[in-house]
Amino acid sequence: MKTSHRIRIFDREIQVKSSSSVESVREIEEFLQERAAEVALSLPNADQHLIALLVLLNTTESYLALRRGEPSGGAGFQQAVDSMVAKIDTALGA
């Protein structure tokens, strides 16, 4: 049975429904908050949409690497993301 949960991402509270336990939902919330904070530190002038997209890309890359049986995310993808972040920083004058 799905239960409603209130979580906070990017200082925005949203309600989600999940069949996972309260602890699992909190773990997901904390994971996303930590990843968003990491991206925001490396890209201080980025808006929340860009940060969310980069978190999504990084998380998807990690998931797919695990699904393929790789112990860690592909370094090539991370290098591409780091390069993209550097280019955005330069364009924003950071």
N, C-alpha and C positions, 0 to 999 in steps of 0.2 A: 504494500500500500504506500502510495506517495504521501509525503508529509510536506507542509510548507515550512520553509526556513528563510530567515532574513539574514542576508550577508551584506558586507560592505566591501566594495571594490572602488578604488579611486575616490574615496570619500563620498561615495554614493551608495545608499542603502537600497538593495533590491530584494524582492521576494522570489524565491525559486522553489520548485517542487522536486522532491527526490525521494526515491525509495531507500537511499543510503541512510546510515545512522547519523545522528547529530554530530558525533565525533568525526565521521568521514567528511561531512559537509564542511565542518570547521577546518579540517586539514586542507581541503581544497581551497577554501577561502584564504587561509594563511599562505599556502603555496603561491596563489595568484598575487597576493599582496606583496610577498617577498620578490617574486619575479618582476613585478611592475616597478618596485622600488629600485631594483638592480638596473633595469633599463632606463629609468628616469635619471639615475645618477650618471649613467654614461651618455645620456642625451638630455641635458637639463633644459633645453629650449623647445623640446618636443611637446606637442599637445597630447592629450589623453588618448585620442584616436590612434595616433602613430605608436604610442607606447603599447596600447592594447594590441595592435597588429603585430608588433615585434614580439610581444609575449606569446601571442598565438602562434607565430612562426617558430619561435624557439621551442615552445612546448610540443608542437606538432612534430618538429624535427626530432626531438628526444623520444617521443612516443614511437615514431616510425623506426628509429634506430633500435629501440628495445624490441619492437615487433619483429625486426629482422634478426634479432639475436646479437646485436652489437652491444658491447658493454657500455659505451658512452656515445653521445651524439656525434654525428659526423663533423670532423674538424673543418672540412671544406665549407659546409653550410655556415658554421659559426664565423669563419673568416669572411665569407661573403656578407653576412649581417654586420660584422664589425666594420668592414669597408663601407657599407651603405651608411652606417651610423656616422662614420668619419666624414663622408661626403655631405651628409645632411648638416652636420655640425659646421662644416666649412661654408656651406650655402647660407646658413643662418648667422654666420659670423661669430660662432661660439669659440 
